Amino acid sequence: MRQMEFKMERTGLLEVGDVLPVTESKLPTSYYYTLGKSYAMSANFSFRERLKSEEGRVTDIKETPKGYFVTVEFDE
């Protein structure tokens, strides 16, 4: 299992246990991922760290002083 953290701007869009698709986007030297219909975005990842799964399950949603973060688990 692989876990990734996504930054979400507002709550109420997702619930723990939701299975959502992930879209990969390419930058000149890295990749980033969008969760569902733009619910949340990941940090940038290098080519070696690319995600192989196309969907993941939400395992945790937390609020911090920097905003809302969603932890998603992937079968890898």
C-alpha positions in Angstrom: 0.0 0.0 0.0 1.1 3.5 -0.8 -0.2 6.6 1.0 -0.2 10.1 -0.4 -1.3 13.4 1.0 -3.4 15.9 -1.0 -4.2 19.5 -0.1 -7.9 20.4 0.0 -9.2 24.0 0.1 -12.5 23.3 1.9 -14.2 20.5 3.8 -17.4 18.6 3.1 -16.4 17.4 -0.3 -15.1 14.0 0.7 -15.6 11.4 3.4 -13.3 8.7 4.8 -13.8 5.5 2.7 -14.6 7.3 -0.6 -12.9 5.7 -3.6 -11.9 8.4 -6.1 -10.1 8.5 -9.4 -6.7 10.3 -9.7 -5.6 12.3 -12.7 -1.9 12.7 -13.5 -0.6 16.0 -14.9 2.9 16.6 -16.2 5.2 19.6 -15.5 8.5 20.1 -17.3 10.5 18.1 -14.7 7.8 16.5 -12.4 4.3 15.2 -12.1 1.3 16.1 -9.8 -2.0 14.5 -9.1 -5.6 15.8 -8.9 -8.0 13.9 -6.7 -11.5 13.3 -8.1 -13.1 16.3 -9.8 -10.5 18.7 -8.5 -11.3 18.1 -4.8 -7.6 18.2 -3.9 -4.1 18.3 -5.3 -0.9 16.6 -4.5 2.7 17.9 -4.2 5.0 17.5 -7.1 6.7 14.1 -7.7 9.7 13.1 -9.7 9.6 10.5 -12.5 10.8 7.7 -10.1 7.9 8.6 -7.7 5.1 8.4 -10.2 1.8 6.9 -9.1 0.8 3.7 -10.9 -2.8 3.4 -9.6 -5.7 5.2 -11.2 -7.9 5.4 -8.1 -7.4 5.4 -4.3 -9.4 5.3 -1.0 -9.6 8.2 1.4 -8.3 7.1 4.8 -8.0 10.4 6.7 -9.1 14.0 6.5 -7.5 16.5 8.9 -7.5 20.3 9.4 -4.2 22.0 10.2 -3.2 25.7 10.5 -2.1 25.4 6.8 -5.4 24.0 5.6 -7.2 20.7 5.0 -5.2 17.6 4.1 -6.6 14.3 2.7 -4.6 11.1 3.0 -5.3 8.6 0.2 -4.2 4.9 0.1 -3.3 3.2 -3.2 -2.8 -0.4 -4.0 0.9 -0.4 -5.0 
